[in-house]
Amino acid sequence: MTAGTRTRTRHRVLAVRNAARSGPGRLPAWLGAEGIDVLEVAGADAPDRADGFAGVLLLGGGLLPDDDTSAPWLPSQRALALRAVEDAVPLLGICLGAQVLALAAGGSVRGAHGEPERGSCTVDLRAEAATDPLFRDLPSRFPVIQNHRDQITALPPGAVHLAGSDACPVQAFRLGARAWGVQFHPEAGAERLSRWDEAALADEGVDLAGLRARAEAVEPESARAARRLVAGFAAVVRERAASRAVPAVRP
């Protein structure tokens, strides 16, 4: 943390947790170093608008974004995402959170679609990422942690497609000025795989030990890219908060 960060007025973002095992991981520490505090709430307790917050994080979970029977808070979360876009509140949706954002704004998501992505996978940036506030400082290809079977199959009208992979064409997009969705997990490092269900993966024909070895081998590169992405989001949060009457968190 720099001296400037220590003395900077702090801001607060809301993190919505959709599943017990899908928390914010390293994001609170990384954002904290950028002068931003994270308030984590369960999906059922999350508001449907971001009033009083400088930004929003929508986290992952083993659901579809319209699985309202299993997760009756999802309509409220879709409203939260859409209002954040309308009000230009910085928002980062991760995995399920990205799908919530896409669906709320008129895109499409399909369950168990295409090839599942597990462990460390490579993401390729598109040309549109060159001027994007979150992705412009990232390498054109970088490894990320993935764990999904569902995919965004159509982006919302007006969305900017930022990244893809061979198995999943929509890996990242921007909607409006300050809302992003990423299918991958910047909050998760290689150590997250130690908590995965080895037996369930074996039933899919997946070798967890092999996944862990590959993820650990590229963890420095993966963490570097994820850290840059989070720093870019923090900069957007601070910039927007400075231009609007967003309550600060006093040190």
MARLUM-828961 format. One line per 3 residues: number of its first residue (from 1); their letters; for each residue x, y, z of N, C-alpha, C. Coordinates in nm, 3 decimals. Each point is the difference from the previous one (the first is absolute). Layout:
N
NUM> a> X:Y:Z:X:Y:Z:X:Y:Z | ...
//
This chain:
251
1> mta> 0.084:-0.119:0.000:-0.084:0.119:0.000:0.088:0.124:0.000 | -0.032:0.095:-0.085:0.078:0.122:-0.008:-0.047:0.099:0.104 | 0.085:0.103:0.024:-0.039:0.105:0.095:-0.128:0.068:-0.045
4> gtr> -0.014:0.015:-0.134:-0.121:0.064:-0.053:-0.125:-0.079:0.031 | 0.012:-0.134:-0.008:-0.114:-0.084:0.029:-0.038:0.006:0.148 | 0.101:0.007:0.087:-0.028:0.002:0.144:-0.079:0.124:0.041
7> trt> 0.024:0.113:-0.067:-0.065:0.125:0.039:-0.124:0.030:-0.084 | -0.026:-0.078:-0.100:-0.112:0.025:-0.090:-0.132:-0.028:0.071 | -0.101:0.082:-0.031:-0.134:-0.030:0.048:-0.042:-0.137:-0.051
10> rhr> -0.053:-0.081:0.088:-0.036:-0.136:-0.037:-0.146:-0.006:-0.047 | -0.026:-0.094:-0.089:-0.135:-0.019:-0.052:-0.041:-0.144:0.027 | -0.128:-0.029:-0.019:-0.054:-0.130:0.034:-0.077:-0.058:-0.117
13> vla> 0.026:-0.127:-0.029:-0.075:-0.071:-0.103:-0.077:-0.114:0.065 | -0.111:-0.034:-0.061:-0.086:-0.109:0.045:0.038:-0.127:-0.076 | 0.025:-0.109:0.073:0.026:-0.129:-0.061:-0.114:-0.095:0.033
16> vrn> -0.066:-0.052:-0.102:-0.114:-0.089:0.018:0.046:-0.144:-0.019 | -0.012:-0.078:0.107:0.044:-0.140:-0.001:-0.121:-0.090:-0.028 | 0.010:-0.077:-0.108:-0.113:-0.083:-0.042:0.008:-0.145:0.046
19> aar> 0.115:-0.041:0.053:0.017:-0.137:0.048:0.104:0.001:0.110 | -0.016:-0.091:0.095:0.089:-0.001:0.117:0.146:-0.016:-0.039 | 0.027:-0.077:-0.106:0.139:-0.028:-0.038:0.051:0.093:-0.109
22> sgp> -0.076:0.102:-0.034:0.040:0.093:-0.107:0.015:0.140:0.055 | 0.096:0.017:0.089:0.022:0.130:0.062:0.091:0.090:-0.082 | 0.034:0.116:0.055:0.079:0.099:-0.074:0.148:-0.029:-0.006
25> grl> 0.046:-0.107:0.068:0.139:-0.041:-0.012:0.099:0.111:0.032 | 0.088:0.028:-0.095:0.105:0.101:0.022:-0.044:0.142:-0.032 | -0.124:0.018:-0.044:-0.044:0.135:-0.038:0.001:0.099:0.116
28> paw> -0.049:-0.035:0.121:0.004:0.099:0.108:0.141:0.051:0.030 | 0.099:-0.089:0.000:0.138:0.043:0.026:0.052:0.088:-0.112 | -0.023:-0.039:-0.123:0.048:0.079:-0.113:-0.070:0.135:-0.008
31> lga> -0.131:0.002:0.017:-0.073:0.126:-0.003:0.035:0.086:0.122 | 0.021:-0.064:0.114:0.040:0.074:0.118:0.129:0.076:-0.021 | 0.093:-0.061:-0.072:0.125:0.067:-0.031:-0.019:0.118:-0.096
34> egi> -0.115:0.003:-0.065:-0.033:0.109:-0.092:-0.091:0.104:0.065 | -0.022:-0.009:0.131:-0.082:0.098:0.069:-0.149:-0.029:-0.003 | -0.035:-0.127:-0.025:-0.141:-0.036:-0.014:-0.033:-0.116:0.094
37> dvl> -0.103:0.017:0.081:-0.045:-0.103:0.092:-0.115:-0.078:-0.062 | -0.009:-0.127:0.037:-0.102:-0.091:-0.055:-0.096:-0.040:0.111 | -0.129:0.025:-0.023:-0.104:-0.050:0.089:-0.066:-0.119:-0.068
40> eva> 0.018:-0.118:0.057:-0.055:-0.122:-0.059:-0.135:-0.032:0.062 | -0.098:-0.031:-0.085:-0.132:-0.040:0.047:-0.044:-0.124:-0.078 | -0.083:-0.081:0.063:-0.059:-0.113:-0.068:-0.100:0.049:-0.105
43> gad> -0.020:-0.081:-0.104:-0.093:0.040:-0.105:-0.137:0.035:0.053 | -0.049:-0.077:0.097:-0.134:0.024:0.054:-0.010:0.133:0.073 | 0.115:0.055:0.043:0.000:0.124:0.077:0.042:0.122:-0.081
46> apd> 0.028:-0.020:-0.127:0.051:0.110:-0.083:-0.112:0.094:-0.041 | 0.028:0.130:-0.008:-0.100:0.095:-0.048:-0.018:-0.011:-0.151 | -0.106:0.062:-0.051:-0.022:-0.003:-0.144:0.052:0.127:-0.069
49> rad> 0.071:0.084:0.076:0.069:0.114:-0.060:0.124:0.030:0.083 | 0.093:0.072:-0.058:0.132:0.018:0.061:0.011:0.131:0.077 | -0.111:0.053:0.049:0.003:0.126:0.073:0.098:-0.007:0.117
52> gfa> 0.087:0.100:0.010:0.096:0.006:0.109:0.129:-0.074:-0.025 | 0.011:-0.068:-0.113:0.122:-0.074:-0.033:0.068:0.062:-0.122 | 0.132:-0.010:0.000:0.077:0.053:-0.112:0.016:-0.101:-0.113
55> gvl> -0.040:-0.124:0.024:0.010:-0.103:-0.102:-0.065:-0.129:0.047 | -0.008:-0.097:-0.091:-0.066:-0.127:0.028:0.083:-0.115:-0.057 | 0.010:-0.108:0.078:0.057:-0.125:-0.046:-0.109:-0.107:0.007
58> llg> -0.028:-0.065:-0.111:-0.093:-0.113:-0.001:0.083:-0.127:-0.016 | -0.002:-0.086:0.100:0.087:-0.117:0.003:-0.066:-0.122:-0.065 | 0.074:-0.111:-0.001:-0.045:-0.118:-0.072:-0.091:-0.090:0.081
61> ggl> -0.022:-0.120:-0.051:-0.087:-0.097:0.065:-0.053:-0.099:-0.102 | -0.033:-0.120:0.045:-0.044:-0.105:-0.092:-0.147:0.010:-0.037 | -0.039:0.112:-0.055:-0.138:0.026:-0.040:-0.003:0.058:-0.140
64> lpd> -0.116:-0.003:-0.061:-0.024:0.081:-0.118:-0.057:0.135:0.045 | 0.019:0.106:-0.076:-0.040:0.133:0.047:-0.150:0.021:0.010 | -0.079:-0.093:-0.053:-0.146:0.009:0.016:-0.055:-0.120:0.076
67> ddt> 0.084:-0.063:0.082:-0.042:-0.114:0.082:-0.069:0.053:0.126 | -0.112:0.069:-0.021:-0.066:0.072:0.109:-0.064:-0.093:0.103 | -0.030:-0.123:-0.039:-0.057:-0.093:0.096:0.104:-0.042:0.104
70> sap> 0.119:-0.032:-0.045:0.107:-0.039:0.091:0.058:0.120:0.074 | 0.001:0.115:-0.064:0.059:0.121:0.058:-0.097:0.116:-0.019 | -0.097:0.015:0.089:-0.105:0.100:-0.020:0.048:0.144:0.009
73> wlp> 0.127:0.021:0.032:0.055:0.136:0.001:0.049:0.045:-0.138 | 0.002:-0.090:-0.097:0.057:0.036:-0.130:-0.075:0.112:-0.073 | -0.134:0.007:0.006:-0.066:0.116:-0.064:0.050:0.133:0.057
76> sqr> 0.020:0.006:0.132:0.052:0.121:0.061:0.142:0.029:-0.047 | 0.079:-0.106:-0.017:0.137:0.019:-0.046:0.005:0.046:-0.145 | -0.091:-0.051:-0.082:-0.006:0.048:-0.139:-0.039:0.148:-0.003
79> ala> -0.091:0.040:0.090:-0.037:0.141:0.008:0.118:0.084:0.046 | 0.076:-0.050:0.098:0.119:0.070:0.047:0.098:0.021:-0.114 | 0.024:-0.104:-0.079:0.093:0.010:-0.113:-0.047:0.102:-0.102
82> lra> -0.128:-0.007:-0.035:-0.052:0.090:-0.102:0.003:0.145:0.046 | -0.033:0.023:0.127:0.002:0.137:0.051:0.142:0.053:0.009 | 0.095:-0.086:0.031:0.140:0.044:0.002:0.042:0.045:-0.139
85> ved> -0.041:-0.073:-0.103:0.031:0.042:-0.137:-0.065:0.135:-0.030 | -0.126:0.012:0.033:-0.074:0.123:-0.029:0.059:0.120:0.073 | 0.049:-0.021:0.123:0.054:0.109:0.080:0.151:0.014:-0.012
88> avp> 0.061:-0.081:-0.086:0.145:0.002:-0.023:0.079:-0.027:0.128 | -0.054:-0.085:0.087:0.071:-0.044:0.120:0.097:-0.111:-0.043 | 0.128:0.009:0.034:0.094:-0.106:-0.039:-0.045:-0.136:0.052
91> llg> -0.003:-0.097:-0.088:-0.044:-0.134:0.035:0.090:-0.102:-0.067 | 0.039:-0.102:0.075:0.076:-0.112:-0.055:-0.073:-0.128:0.035 | -0.052:-0.067:-0.102:-0.068:-0.128:0.017:0.095:-0.113:-0.035
94> icl> 0.008:-0.101:0.087:0.093:-0.110:-0.015:-0.078:-0.130:-0.016 | 0.026:-0.072:-0.108:-0.063:-0.131:-0.028:-0.153:0.016:0.003 | -0.068:-0.053:0.100:-0.145:0.020:0.009:-0.033:0.149:-0.002
97> gaq> 0.080:0.083:0.068:-0.025:0.143:0.001:0.004:0.061:-0.138 | 0.090:-0.047:-0.085:0.005:0.046:-0.140:-0.126:-0.042:-0.074 | -0.045:-0.122:0.026:-0.121:-0.050:-0.066:-0.124:0.076:0.047
100> vla> -0.004:0.035:0.129:-0.110:0.083:0.052:-0.004:0.133:-0.074 | 0.115:0.064:-0.014:0.008:0.128:-0.071:-0.046:-0.015:-0.144 | 0.050:-0.102:-0.068:-0.036:-0.020:-0.141:-0.150:-0.023:-0.017
103> laa> -0.056:-0.088:0.082:-0.142:-0.032:-0.013:-0.087:0.119:0.035 | 0.036:0.072:0.105:-0.081:0.115:0.043:-0.009:0.106:-0.109 | 0.106:0.011:-0.079:0.006:0.106:-0.101:-0.046:-0.047:-0.139
106> ggs> -0.051:-0.122:-0.009:-0.056:-0.046:-0.128:0.082:-0.101:-0.074 | 0.106:-0.055:0.061:0.078:-0.105:-0.062:-0.059:-0.138:0.027 | 0.074:-0.103:-0.040:-0.047:-0.138:0.017:0.106:-0.084:0.068
109> vrg> -0.044:-0.093:0.084:0.087:-0.093:0.071:-0.058:-0.140:-0.015 | 0.087:-0.097:-0.029:-0.046:-0.139:-0.011:0.072:-0.088:0.100 | -0.075:-0.087:0.066:0.058:-0.092:0.096:0.062:-0.120:-0.068
112> ahg> 0.110:-0.050:0.058:0.068:-0.120:-0.049:0.022:0.009:-0.151 | 0.053:0.113:-0.042:0.017:0.027:-0.142:0.148:-0.005:-0.037 | 0.032:-0.071:-0.106:0.138:-0.005:-0.046:0.087:-0.084:0.091
115> epe> 0.129:0.027:-0.005:0.099:-0.077:0.076:0.025:0.064:0.136 | -0.012:-0.076:0.109:0.030:0.058:0.132:0.146:0.047:0.006 | 0.024:0.103:0.078:0.136:0.047:0.024:0.030:-0.017:0.149
118> rgs> 0.108:-0.072:0.030:0.039:-0.028:0.138:0.147:0.033:0.018 | 0.033:0.059:0.112:0.139:0.028:0.032:0.055:0.118:-0.078 | 0.129:-0.004:-0.029:0.064:0.112:-0.069:-0.022:-0.011:-0.151
121> ctv> -0.056:0.106:-0.059:-0.028:0.005:-0.143:0.050:0.134:-0.054 | 0.027:0.004:-0.128:0.051:0.121:-0.062:-0.113:0.084:-0.059 | 0.007:0.130:0.025:-0.095:0.096:-0.056:0.073:0.088:-0.100
124> dlr> -0.066:0.030:-0.111:0.056:0.086:-0.104:-0.078:0.130:-0.006 | 0.073:0.112:0.007:-0.065:0.129:-0.014:-0.032:0.029:-0.146 | -0.110:0.070:-0.021:-0.038:0.048:-0.132:0.055:0.141:-0.020
127> aea> -0.008:0.049:-0.123:0.052:0.133:-0.029:-0.069:0.108:0.082 | -0.127:-0.023:0.032:-0.076:0.100:0.077:0.057:0.023:0.140 | 0.078:-0.096:0.049:0.055:0.013:0.135:0.113:0.102:0.009
130> atd> 0.054:0.040:-0.114:0.118:0.088:0.001:-0.026:0.135:0.066 | -0.124:0.045:0.000:-0.032:0.130:0.060:-0.090:-0.014:0.122 | -0.021:-0.122:0.046:-0.090:-0.021:0.114:0.072:0.028:0.131
133> plf> -0.063:0.069:0.094:0.067:0.036:0.126:0.048:-0.118:0.083 | -0.066:-0.115:-0.010:0.040:-0.116:0.079:0.100:-0.089:-0.072 | -0.007:-0.005:-0.132:0.078:-0.099:-0.075:0.116:0.057:-0.080
136> rdl> 0.011:0.130:-0.012:0.102:0.055:-0.089:0.142:-0.025:0.048 | 0.020:-0.024:0.129:0.135:-0.026:0.052:0.030:-0.148:0.016 | -0.089:-0.086:-0.046:0.022:-0.144:0.010:0.066:-0.053:-0.126
139> psr> 0.073:-0.112:0.010:0.056:-0.063:-0.121:-0.111:-0.050:-0.091 | 0.031:-0.020:-0.125:-0.102:-0.043:-0.096:-0.051:-0.140:0.030 | 0.082:-0.083:0.066:-0.042:-0.133:0.044:0.047:-0.018:0.144
142> fpv> -0.084:-0.057:0.083:0.040:-0.023:0.138:-0.082:-0.114:0.060 | 0.056:-0.072:0.098:-0.073:-0.110:0.063:-0.091:0.050:0.111 | -0.112:-0.068:0.017:-0.098:0.034:0.102:-0.057:-0.129:0.058
145> iqn> -0.059:0.010:0.119:-0.070:-0.114:0.057:-0.144:0.000:-0.051 | -0.043:-0.116:-0.045:-0.136:-0.018:-0.051:-0.066:-0.117:0.073 | -0.132:0.008:0.010:-0.076:-0.114:0.053:-0.146:0.018:-0.039
148> hrd> -0.033:-0.031:-0.125:-0.138:0.021:-0.045:-0.038:-0.098:-0.110 | -0.130:-0.025:-0.008:-0.060:-0.077:-0.109:-0.100:0.084:-0.078 | -0.043:0.112:0.057:-0.099:0.087:-0.063:0.073:0.115:-0.071
151> qit> -0.065:0.056:-0.101:0.065:0.104:-0.078:-0.097:0.110:-0.039 | 0.054:0.119:-0.016:-0.072:0.109:-0.066:0.007:-0.028:-0.149 | -0.115:-0.015:-0.063:-0.003:-0.034:-0.142:-0.035:0.118:-0.089
154> alp> -0.052:0.108:0.057:-0.026:0.123:-0.075:0.018:0.118:0.094 | 0.079:0.096:-0.042:0.022:0.119:0.082:-0.119:0.095:-0.009 | -0.020:0.081:0.102:-0.110:0.098:-0.004:0.025:0.103:-0.110
157> pga> -0.105:0.065:-0.047:0.018:0.108:-0.098:0.095:0.107:0.053 | 0.094:0.040:-0.084:0.093:0.105:0.037:0.120:-0.044:0.079 | 0.008:-0.127:0.039:0.114:-0.048:0.077:0.125:-0.004:-0.087
160> vhl> 0.116:0.022:0.063:0.129:-0.006:-0.069:0.067:-0.133:0.038 | 0.024:-0.082:-0.099:0.061:-0.132:0.022:0.150:0.018:0.015 | 0.055:-0.042:0.115:0.140:0.031:0.032:0.094:-0.120:-0.005
163> ags> -0.051:-0.120:0.027:0.090:-0.117:0.007:-0.079:-0.127:-0.022 | 0.072:-0.104:-0.043:-0.062:-0.131:-0.022:0.103:-0.111:0.017 | -0.045:-0.122:-0.016:0.089:-0.116:0.000:-0.055:-0.100:-0.101
166> dac> 0.079:-0.103:-0.030:-0.045:-0.099:-0.097:-0.128:-0.069:0.046 | -0.009:-0.029:0.130:-0.115:-0.073:0.051:-0.119:0.090:0.031 | 0.025:0.127:0.022:-0.106:0.092:0.043:0.024:0.137:-0.065
169> pvq> -0.071:0.032:-0.106:0.027:0.124:-0.074:-0.016:0.127:0.082 | -0.093:0.002:0.096:-0.021:0.122:0.079:0.065:-0.020:0.137 | 0.121:0.054:0.014:0.071:-0.006:0.127:-0.003:0.134:0.074
172> afr> -0.020:0.108:-0.074:-0.006:0.132:0.065:-0.072:0.097:-0.092 | -0.075:0.092:0.062:-0.070:0.103:-0.076:-0.021:0.122:0.090 | -0.025:0.111:-0.064:-0.036:0.124:0.071:-0.136:0.045:-0.046
175> lga> -0.080:0.049:0.094:-0.133:0.050:-0.031:-0.010:0.142:0.054 | -0.035:0.092:-0.087:-0.002:0.139:0.043:0.140:0.048:0.028 | 0.011:0.100:0.087:0.130:0.060:0.027:0.079:-0.074:0.105
178> raw> -0.069:-0.066:0.097:0.074:-0.049:0.117:-0.045:-0.137:0.050 | -0.062:-0.082:-0.081:-0.040:-0.133:0.044:0.073:-0.106:-0.083 | 0.060:-0.096:0.070:0.075:-0.107:-0.066:-0.048:-0.135:0.047
181> gvq> 0.008:-0.098:-0.087:-0.024:-0.138:0.036:0.118:-0.084:-0.046 | 0.046:-0.090:0.086:0.107:-0.094:-0.037:-0.045:-0.141:0.037 | 0.015:-0.092:-0.094:-0.039:-0.138:0.027:0.101:-0.069:0.091
184> fhp> 0.123:0.046:-0.001:0.106:-0.061:0.081:0.002:0.059:0.142 | 0.098:-0.045:0.080:0.001:0.032:0.143:0.127:0.076:0.041 | 0.003:0.132:-0.012:0.118:0.075:0.045:0.018:-0.005:0.151
187> eag> -0.105:-0.031:0.073:0.009:-0.006:0.147:0.066:-0.127:0.050 | 0.020:-0.099:-0.088:0.045:-0.133:0.041:0.141:-0.027:-0.052 | 0.087:-0.047:0.090:0.131:-0.048:-0.039:0.002:-0.150:-0.011
190> aer> 0.117:-0.056:-0.029:0.012:-0.144:-0.016:-0.039:-0.076:0.125 | 0.016:0.064:0.117:-0.034:-0.069:0.125:-0.148:-0.031:0.012 | -0.084:0.072:-0.075:-0.145:-0.025:0.005:-0.032:-0.144:-0.041
193> lsr> 0.081:-0.057:-0.088:-0.028:-0.134:-0.049:0.010:-0.105:0.111 | 0.071:0.031:0.109:0.012:-0.097:0.109:-0.133:-0.025:0.068 | -0.098:0.089:-0.022:-0.131:-0.014:0.062:-0.103:-0.063:-0.094
196> wde> 0.041:-0.035:-0.121:-0.094:-0.059:-0.095:-0.027:-0.146:0.035 | -0.112:-0.050:-0.048:-0.045:-0.137:0.029:0.068:-0.097:-0.097 | 0.101:-0.071:0.052:0.079:-0.089:-0.085:-0.086:-0.112:-0.059
199> aal> -0.091:-0.055:0.082:-0.082:-0.112:-0.047:-0.095:0.045:-0.111 | -0.062:0.117:0.018:-0.092:0.049:-0.102:0.072:0.025:-0.131 | 0.121:0.057:0.007:0.077:0.024:-0.122:0.041:-0.131:-0.066
202> ade> 0.036:-0.099:0.082:0.037:-0.130:-0.055:-0.115:-0.062:-0.078 | -0.123:0.022:0.048:-0.117:-0.050:-0.072:-0.014:0.063:-0.137 | 0.055:0.121:-0.016:-0.001:0.069:-0.130:0.122:-0.037:-0.083
205> gvd> 0.087:-0.084:0.056:0.122:-0.036:-0.071:0.110:0.103:0.015 | -0.007:0.081:0.106:0.097:0.108:0.022:0.093:-0.038:0.114 | 0.129:0.015:-0.022:0.103:-0.030:0.099:0.033:0.126:0.079
208> lag> -0.047:0.008:0.125:0.021:0.121:0.080:0.148:0.025:0.027 | 0.076:-0.104:0.025:0.143:0.018:0.026:0.069:0.064:-0.120 | -0.038:-0.043:-0.118:0.056:0.061:-0.121:-0.041:0.145:-0.015
211> lra> -0.127:0.029:0.030:-0.047:0.139:-0.006:0.080:0.088:0.096 | 0.023:-0.050:0.121:0.071:0.079:0.099:0.144:0.026:-0.043 | 0.065:-0.102:-0.054:0.139:0.016:-0.043:0.011:0.105:-0.110
214> rae> -0.090:-0.003:-0.096:0.004:0.097:-0.109:-0.029:0.141:0.051 | -0.098:0.012:0.091:-0.034:0.132:0.053:0.114:0.058:0.081 | 0.066:-0.083:0.080:0.111:0.049:0.082:0.118:0.043:-0.087
217> ave> 0.020:-0.067:-0.113:0.112:0.033:-0.086:-0.012:0.140:-0.060 | -0.122:0.044:-0.025:-0.019:0.132:-0.064:-0.058:0.103:0.098 | -0.003:-0.033:0.129:-0.061:0.091:0.097:0.063:0.139:0.001
220> pes> 0.132:0.015:-0.007:0.055:0.137:-0.001:-0.053:0.085:-0.116 | -0.006:-0.058:-0.118:-0.052:0.072:-0.117:-0.149:0.029:0.015 | -0.073:-0.099:0.048:-0.144:0.016:0.017:-0.031:0.108:0.104
223> ara> 0.069:-0.003:0.113:-0.023:0.099:0.105:0.036:0.140:-0.046 | 0.106:0.012:-0.079:0.042:0.132:-0.050:-0.110:0.061:-0.087 | -0.057:-0.080:-0.089:-0.105:0.050:-0.088:-0.125:0.036:0.080
226> arr> -0.038:-0.087:0.094:-0.119:0.027:0.082:0.019:0.126:0.084 | 0.119:0.019:0.052:0.028:0.117:0.084:-0.013:0.128:-0.083 | 0.048:-0.001:-0.120:-0.013:0.117:-0.087:-0.145:0.031:-0.031
229> lva> -0.078:-0.105:-0.025:-0.143:0.019:-0.027:-0.068:0.065:0.120 | 0.029:-0.050:0.119:-0.062:0.054:0.121:0.045:0.143:0.024 | 0.126:0.029:-0.026:0.048:0.138:0.014:-0.073:0.093:-0.096
232> gfa> -0.028:-0.049:-0.120:-0.074:0.081:-0.095:-0.142:0.027:0.048 | -0.063:-0.102:0.058:-0.134:0.020:0.054:0.003:0.099:0.116 | 0.100:-0.012:0.087:0.012:0.093:0.112:0.015:0.144:-0.049
235> avv> 0.076:0.019:-0.106:0.017:0.135:-0.053:-0.132:0.057:-0.051 | -0.081:-0.085:-0.063:-0.131:0.044:-0.047:-0.089:0.037:0.118 | 0.003:-0.081:0.105:-0.079:0.028:0.120:0.039:0.135:0.059
238> rer> 0.129:0.024:0.016:0.046:0.127:0.059:-0.037:0.119:-0.088 | 0.014:-0.016:-0.130:-0.030:0.109:-0.092:-0.148:0.036:0.005 | -0.085:-0.101:-0.001:-0.143:0.026:0.003:-0.041:0.060:0.134
241> aas> 0.055:-0.052:0.110:-0.033:0.051:0.132:0.043:0.146:0.015 | 0.113:0.035:-0.058:0.049:0.137:0.010:-0.089:0.097:-0.075 | -0.071:-0.050:-0.102:-0.083:0.088:-0.082:-0.145:0.006:0.045
244> rav> -0.036:-0.085:0.098:-0.137:-0.009:0.047:-0.003:0.008:0.152 | -0.117:0.022:0.055:-0.016:0.008:0.146:-0.014:-0.140:0.058 | 0.108:-0.077:-0.003:-0.002:-0.134:0.055:0.062:0.003:0.139
247> pav> -0.069:-0.044:0.104:0.055:0.004:0.135:0.132:-0.073:0.010 | 0.098:0.060:0.065:0.129:-0.062:0.019:0.004:-0.070:0.134 | 0.093:-0.094:0.013:0.026:-0.067:0.126:0.122:0.066:0.061
250> rp> -0.017:0.064:0.113:0.112:0.072:0.060:0.099:-0.098:0.064 | 0.130:0.023:-0.020:0.100:-0.088:0.061:-0.011:0.003:0.151
//
